[in-house]
Amino acid sequence: MSAAHDIIKRPIITEKSTADAAIGKYTFEVATHATKTQVRQAVEQLFSVKVVKVNTTNYDGKIKRQGVHIGPRNDWKKAVVTIDTEPKAGSYLQKGGKTATAPRKFKNTIEEFGFGQ
């Protein structure tokens, strides 16, 4: 298993991804070998958020030309990560049948994403 910094390469900041961030969807370029489970674990570890869903898309590199030289760009993978924007406080039963609540331990936004909200 790779480290979280090796899986999440960089955020993808576009008009659409900025608008989606307001509803809890964040877009990242990830390693091409990364699975959805690895992306989920990496985002949860790096940003201390609860991930609800991960959607991934593979992209083939374009063929580009510089003068007489022709070559492909690298293939890459995009992941759209949906986080839980309203994490509930956990409740559990204690000895004697009493109910106790644990405060939420996850954030509801990713401030380090690259833009202000």
Buried (B, 14 or more C-beta within 10 A) or exposed (E): EEEBEBBBBEBBEEEEBBEBBEEBBBBBBBBEEBEBEBBBBBBBBBBEBBBEEBEBEEEEEEEEEEEEEEEEEEEBBBBBBBBBBEBEEEEEEEEEEEEEEEEBEBBEBBEEBBEEE
